[in-house]
Amino acid sequence: MRLPSSWRLLACVVALCLFAQTLVLADGTIARCGEGWLEEIGGYPVLHLKGTPYEMGYQHGALLKESARENFNNILSMDEGKTVDLGPIEVKPTDAIRTIVGMQRQFVPQEYFEELAGLSAGSGIKREDVEIANFIPELFHCSGFAIMNSATANGKLYHGRVLDYAIDWGLQDHAVIIVYEPEGGIPFVNVSYAGFIGCVTGMNAKSVSIGEMGGGGAGHWQGMPMALLVRHALVKSETLDQALAMFENTPRTCQYYYVVADGKTNQAVGMEASWDTFTIIKPGEEHPLLPTPVQDCALLSAGERYTELVRRVQEGHGKFTPESALRIMDRGVAMKSNLHNVLFEPETTRFWVANATHDKAPAAEQPYHAFQLSELLGRKPDMQSRELPLVSQTTAAK
């Protein structure tokens, strides 16, 4: 029997609705642990952590156990056939990092070691391996920019961050968005990788965003590790000035450059915060390493990448939208080793993320995923999802 056309149309609508519902349900809550939970949004893993440092670490380790294990195994295999020049002797990379951990321990707030202890307990990864992987000196070859006011079509501030590093380690296979709600601190988002508690690309709920670029200075390790310093600034800073003061007043390591932005005031700066140098480069301000300033822009890169970054920004000046600002980070500014690209719109806490692929195709050539921190903070887990037990610090220590 042939259904009337109106009924056939209704059947098609119902089928489409069920199909759409299936697509939505393909994402959703994967598992819960304490107040933390793991979900997928558009196929991208998003990890929500909440509570004390130990609890957040345990949630991280339990909810991303297999991914963190595989990630750390890849990283810790770097010892094979390699050595590091550590003063008068050549040592294995992991032995060098053990030395660095010992030197930096006095500069790291205890809360981060508690979080690492929780991560170890939740994942079952040895505590020493967790520390070694998290204290690897980050010497990234990157680019960053902030464009604002007269440089954009609507006057909004856009903060771009290009991470060129370690694509051969397979970090991209373990990419995750981590949404932190720390006790007594400002919630923030960390564009990161399974098992890492430090931050090199992040934004907090007060519209402050930070991205890092590495230089030289290996051996100058008497300070807070860069990735923990970036995170600490996000957790504690409500304004651009507070974030800059955090960097200025904290003992630092190696040679690092940053773009720091505040969407509340539409302000951003470039900054060198190395072991012996603290310099602020304001938008449109010339610097010996940045000889081509552009009005209402903070542009940080090096060599031909800097030249291309300047050219693209000059060409699009006054016309940039989020869509065209993403194109600033295409190859030419991004290197072949482009691990991830992120564009922040700090005022609204929106951000866009692209990652390299398993077969090492650069992030700049991949689609971007769109998120908004304020929306992520308002999400709730499916309470019918699988629940993993949260083992207290006291019980785990027994």
C-alpha positions as CSV (number, residue, x, y, z in Angstrom):
1,M,0.0,0.0,0.0
2,R,1.3,3.4,-1.0
3,L,1.2,6.1,1.8
4,P,-0.4,9.5,1.0
5,S,2.2,12.1,0.1
6,S,1.6,14.0,3.4
7,W,2.3,10.8,5.4
8,R,5.4,10.1,3.3
9,L,6.6,13.6,4.1
10,L,6.0,13.1,7.8
11,A,7.8,9.8,7.8
12,C,10.8,11.5,6.1
13,V,10.8,14.2,8.8
14,V,10.7,11.6,11.6
15,A,13.5,9.7,10.0
16,L,15.6,12.8,9.6
17,C,15.0,13.7,13.3
18,L,16.0,10.3,14.4
19,F,19.1,10.5,12.3
20,A,20.0,13.9,13.7
21,Q,19.4,12.6,17.2
22,T,21.8,9.7,16.4
23,L,24.5,12.2,15.3
24,V,24.1,14.1,18.6
25,L,24.2,11.0,20.7
26,A,27.4,9.9,19.0
27,D,28.9,12.6,21.2
28,G,28.2,13.1,24.8
29,T,29.5,11.9,28.2
30,I,32.0,9.1,28.1
31,A,32.6,8.7,31.9
32,R,32.5,10.5,35.2
33,C,34.9,10.5,38.2
34,G,34.1,12.6,41.3
35,E,33.1,16.0,40.0
36,G,35.2,15.5,36.8
37,W,33.9,14.0,33.6
38,L,35.0,13.3,30.0
39,E,32.8,14.0,27.0
40,E,33.2,14.3,23.2
41,I,32.0,17.4,21.3
42,G,32.1,17.1,17.5
43,G,34.4,14.1,18.0
44,Y,36.9,16.2,20.1
45,P,37.6,15.0,23.7
46,V,36.8,17.5,26.3
47,L,37.9,16.8,29.9
48,H,36.2,18.6,32.8
49,L,38.2,18.8,36.1
50,K,36.9,20.2,39.3
51,G,38.0,20.1,42.9
52,T,41.2,20.0,44.9
53,P,44.5,19.7,43.1
54,Y,44.7,16.0,44.0
55,E,41.1,15.3,42.9
56,M,41.6,17.1,39.6
57,G,44.8,15.1,39.0
58,Y,43.0,11.8,39.9
59,Q,40.1,12.6,37.6
60,H,42.5,13.4,34.8
61,G,44.4,10.1,35.2
62,A,41.4,7.9,35.6
63,L,39.3,9.4,32.7
64,L,42.2,9.5,30.3
65,K,44.1,6.5,31.6
66,E,44.9,4.7,28.3
67,S,45.6,7.9,26.3
68,A,47.9,9.2,29.0
69,R,49.8,5.9,29.2
70,E,50.3,5.7,25.5
71,N,51.3,9.4,25.3
72,F,53.9,9.0,28.1
73,N,55.3,5.8,26.7
74,N,56.0,7.7,23.4
75,I,57.6,10.6,25.2
76,L,59.7,8.5,27.6
77,S,61.0,6.4,24.7
78,M,63.1,9.4,23.7
79,D,66.0,7.9,25.7
80,E,66.7,5.4,22.9
81,G,70.1,6.4,21.3
82,K,70.0,10.0,22.5
83,T,71.9,12.0,25.0
84,V,71.7,15.6,26.4
85,D,74.7,17.8,27.2
86,L,74.3,18.5,30.9
87,G,77.3,20.6,31.8
88,P,80.5,18.5,31.8
89,I,78.7,15.2,31.0
90,E,76.4,13.6,28.5
91,V,73.3,11.9,30.0
92,K,70.1,10.3,28.8
93,P,67.2,12.8,28.3
94,T,65.2,11.4,31.2
95,D,68.2,11.6,33.6
96,A,68.6,15.3,32.5
97,I,65.0,15.9,33.3
98,R,65.3,14.2,36.8
99,T,68.1,16.8,37.4
100,I,65.8,19.6,36.2
101,V,62.9,18.5,38.5
102,G,65.3,18.6,41.5
103,M,66.4,22.1,40.6
104,Q,62.9,23.5,40.0
105,R,61.0,21.8,42.8
106,Q,61.6,24.7,45.2
107,F,60.0,27.1,42.7
108,V,56.8,25.1,42.0
109,P,53.8,25.5,44.3
110,Q,53.0,22.3,46.2
111,E,49.5,22.2,44.7
112,Y,51.0,21.1,41.3
113,F,52.9,18.2,42.9
114,E,49.6,17.2,44.6
115,E,47.9,17.2,41.2
116,L,50.7,15.1,39.7
117,A,50.3,12.6,42.6
118,G,46.6,12.4,41.8
119,L,47.3,11.9,38.1
120,S,49.7,9.1,39.0
121,A,47.2,7.4,41.3
122,G,44.3,7.7,38.8
123,S,46.3,6.5,35.8
124,G,48.5,3.9,37.5
125,I,51.5,5.5,35.9
126,K,54.6,5.7,38.1
127,R,54.9,9.0,39.9
128,E,58.4,9.6,38.6
129,D,57.3,9.0,35.0
130,V,54.5,11.5,35.5
131,E,56.9,14.1,36.8
132,I,59.5,13.5,34.0
133,A,56.9,13.8,31.3
134,N,55.5,17.0,32.8
135,F,58.9,18.7,33.3
136,I,60.3,18.2,29.8
137,P,61.8,21.6,28.9
138,E,59.5,23.1,26.3
139,L,61.7,24.7,23.5
140,F,58.9,25.3,21.0
141,H,59.4,27.1,17.7
142,C,56.2,29.0,17.3
143,S,54.4,32.2,16.3
144,G,51.7,34.3,18.0
145,F,49.8,37.4,17.3
146,A,47.0,39.6,18.6
147,I,45.0,41.9,16.4
148,M,42.5,44.4,17.7
149,N,40.7,47.8,17.3
150,S,41.6,49.3,13.9
151,A,43.1,46.0,12.7
152,T,39.8,44.0,12.8
153,A,36.5,44.5,11.0
154,N,34.5,44.8,14.2
155,G,37.2,46.2,16.5
156,K,37.3,42.9,18.5
157,L,40.5,41.4,19.7
158,Y,41.7,38.1,18.2
159,H,44.6,36.2,19.7
160,G,46.2,33.6,17.5
161,R,48.7,30.9,18.7
162,V,50.7,28.6,16.4
163,L,52.4,25.7,18.1
164,D,55.2,24.2,16.1
165,Y,56.7,21.3,18.0
166,A,57.1,17.6,18.6
167,I,54.8,16.4,15.9
168,D,57.0,13.2,15.7
169,W,56.1,12.3,19.2
170,G,52.5,11.7,18.3
171,L,51.2,14.2,20.8
172,Q,48.4,15.1,18.3
173,D,46.9,11.6,18.8
174,H,46.2,12.5,22.4
175,A,44.9,16.1,22.0
176,V,42.3,17.1,24.5
177,I,40.5,20.3,25.6
178,I,40.8,20.5,29.4
179,V,38.3,22.7,31.3
180,Y,39.6,23.4,34.8
181,E,37.5,24.6,37.8
182,P,40.1,24.7,40.6
183,E,39.2,25.4,44.2
184,G,39.9,29.0,45.0
185,G,41.1,29.8,41.4
186,I,39.7,31.2,38.1
187,P,38.3,28.5,35.7
188,F,40.3,28.2,32.5
189,V,40.6,26.2,29.4
190,N,43.9,24.4,28.5
191,V,44.5,23.3,24.9
192,S,46.6,20.3,25.8
193,Y,47.4,16.6,25.6
194,A,46.5,13.6,27.8
195,G,48.6,13.5,31.0
196,F,49.9,17.1,30.9
197,I,48.9,19.5,33.7
198,G,51.0,22.5,32.4
199,C,49.7,25.0,29.8
200,V,51.2,26.6,26.8
201,T,47.9,27.7,25.1
202,G,45.1,28.8,27.3
203,M,42.4,31.3,28.3
204,N,40.5,31.9,31.6
205,A,36.9,32.8,32.4
206,K,38.0,36.4,33.0
207,S,38.9,36.7,29.2
208,V,42.7,36.6,29.7
209,S,44.5,34.5,27.1
210,I,48.2,33.4,26.9
211,G,50.3,31.7,24.2
212,E,54.0,30.9,24.5
213,M,56.9,30.8,22.0
214,G,60.3,29.3,22.9
215,G,63.8,30.5,22.2
216,G,67.1,29.4,23.6
217,G,68.7,29.5,27.0
218,A,68.8,25.8,27.8
219,G,70.4,25.2,31.1
220,H,68.8,28.2,32.9
221,W,66.4,26.1,34.9
222,Q,66.4,27.9,38.3
223,G,62.7,29.0,38.3
224,M,59.1,27.9,37.8
225,P,58.7,25.7,34.7
226,M,57.3,27.7,31.8
227,A,54.1,25.6,31.3
228,L,53.3,25.8,35.0
229,L,53.9,29.5,35.1
230,V,51.5,30.1,32.2
231,R,48.9,28.0,34.0
232,H,49.5,29.8,37.3
233,A,49.0,33.1,35.6
234,L,45.6,32.0,34.2
235,V,44.4,30.6,37.5
236,K,45.3,33.8,39.4
237,S,44.9,36.7,37.0
238,E,41.7,38.7,36.3
239,T,43.4,41.3,34.2
240,L,46.3,41.8,31.7
241,D,48.3,43.7,34.3
242,Q,47.9,41.0,36.9
243,A,49.1,38.4,34.4
244,L,52.1,40.5,33.5
245,A,53.0,41.0,37.1
246,M,52.8,37.3,37.7
247,F,55.5,36.7,35.0
248,E,57.6,39.6,36.2
249,N,57.6,38.6,39.8
250,T,58.2,34.9,39.5
251,P,61.6,33.3,39.0
252,R,61.7,32.2,35.3
253,T,63.6,29.7,33.2
254,C,65.2,29.6,29.7
255,Q,64.2,32.1,27.0
256,Y,60.5,32.4,26.3
257,Y,58.2,34.9,24.5
258,Y,54.5,35.3,25.0
259,V,51.4,37.0,23.6
260,V,49.1,37.9,26.5
261,A,45.6,39.4,25.9
262,D,42.6,40.7,27.8
263,G,39.3,40.8,26.0
264,K,37.7,43.0,28.7
265,T,39.9,45.9,27.8
266,N,40.7,44.9,24.2
267,Q,44.4,45.1,25.1
268,A,47.3,42.7,24.3
269,V,51.1,42.8,24.4
270,G,54.1,40.7,23.3
271,M,56.4,39.9,26.1
272,E,59.8,38.3,26.7
273,A,60.0,36.7,30.1
274,S,63.3,34.8,30.2
275,W,65.5,33.9,33.1
276,D,67.3,37.3,33.0
277,T,65.0,39.5,30.9
278,F,61.5,40.9,31.2
279,T,60.4,43.1,28.3
280,I,56.9,44.3,27.2
281,I,56.3,45.0,23.5
282,K,53.1,47.0,23.1
283,P,51.0,46.8,19.9
284,G,52.6,48.7,17.0
285,E,55.8,49.1,19.0
286,E,59.2,48.4,17.3
287,H,61.7,45.9,18.8
288,P,65.1,44.8,17.5
289,L,63.7,41.3,16.9
290,L,60.4,42.7,15.5
291,P,61.4,45.4,13.1
292,T,58.1,45.9,11.3
293,P,55.4,47.1,13.7
294,V,51.8,47.2,12.6
295,Q,49.2,49.5,14.2
296,D,47.0,47.7,16.9
297,C,48.9,44.5,16.4
298,A,51.3,42.4,18.5
299,L,53.2,40.1,16.1
300,L,55.7,37.5,17.4
301,S,57.6,35.1,15.3
302,A,61.1,34.8,13.7
303,G,62.8,34.8,10.3
304,E,60.7,34.2,7.2
305,R,57.7,33.3,9.3
306,Y,57.8,36.7,10.9
307,T,58.0,38.4,7.5
308,E,55.0,36.4,6.2
309,L,53.0,37.1,9.4
310,V,53.6,40.8,9.0
311,R,52.6,40.7,5.3
312,R,49.4,38.8,6.0
313,V,48.4,41.2,8.8
314,Q,49.2,44.3,6.7
315,E,47.2,42.9,3.8
316,G,44.1,42.2,5.9
317,H,44.4,45.1,8.3
318,G,41.0,46.5,9.2
319,K,39.1,43.6,7.6
320,F,39.8,40.7,9.9
321,T,37.0,38.5,11.1
322,P,37.4,35.2,13.0
323,E,37.3,33.3,9.7
324,S,40.0,35.4,8.0
325,A,42.1,35.6,11.2
326,L,42.4,31.8,11.1
327,R,44.0,32.1,7.7
328,I,46.9,34.1,9.3
329,M,48.0,30.8,10.8
330,D,48.2,28.9,7.5
331,R,51.5,27.3,6.3
332,G,54.2,29.9,5.8
333,V,53.6,31.2,9.3
334,A,52.9,27.6,10.6
335,M,55.8,25.2,10.0
336,K,55.8,21.6,8.8
337,S,55.9,20.6,12.5
338,N,52.7,22.5,13.3
339,L,51.2,20.6,16.2
340,H,48.2,22.8,16.9
341,N,46.7,26.2,16.0
342,V,44.3,28.2,18.3
343,L,42.4,31.4,17.8
344,F,40.9,33.1,20.9
345,E,38.2,35.7,21.0
346,P,38.8,36.5,24.7
347,E,35.9,39.0,25.1
348,T,33.3,36.2,24.4
349,T,35.6,33.3,25.5
350,R,35.1,31.7,22.0
351,F,38.0,29.8,20.6
352,W,38.9,27.6,17.6
353,V,41.3,24.7,17.6
354,A,43.0,22.6,14.9
355,N,45.4,19.7,15.4
356,A,47.9,17.8,13.3
357,T,46.9,14.4,12.1
358,H,48.2,11.0,13.0
359,D,50.1,10.9,9.8
360,K,51.8,14.2,10.6
361,A,49.8,16.5,8.3
362,P,50.2,20.0,9.9
363,A,47.4,21.5,12.0
364,A,47.2,24.5,9.7
365,E,45.8,22.1,7.0
366,Q,43.1,20.6,9.2
367,P,39.5,21.8,10.0
368,Y,39.0,23.9,13.1
369,H,36.7,23.0,16.0
370,A,34.8,25.8,17.6
371,F,34.2,26.0,21.4
372,Q,33.2,28.7,24.0
373,L,34.6,28.5,27.5
374,S,31.5,30.0,29.1
375,E,29.4,27.4,27.4
376,L,31.7,24.6,28.4
377,L,31.6,25.7,32.0
378,G,27.8,25.5,31.9
379,R,27.6,21.9,30.6
380,K,26.6,19.0,32.8
381,P,27.5,15.3,32.5
382,D,25.0,12.6,31.8
383,M,24.4,11.1,35.2
384,Q,23.5,7.7,33.6
385,S,27.1,7.4,32.2
386,R,29.8,5.1,33.5
387,E,31.2,6.3,36.8
388,L,34.8,5.6,37.9
389,P,35.6,5.7,41.6
390,L,37.5,8.7,43.0
391,V,40.0,7.3,45.5
392,S,40.9,9.8,48.1
393,Q,44.5,10.9,48.7
394,T,44.5,9.3,52.1
395,T,43.2,6.0,50.8
396,A,45.6,6.0,47.9
397,A,48.6,6.6,50.2
398,K,47.9,3.4,52.2
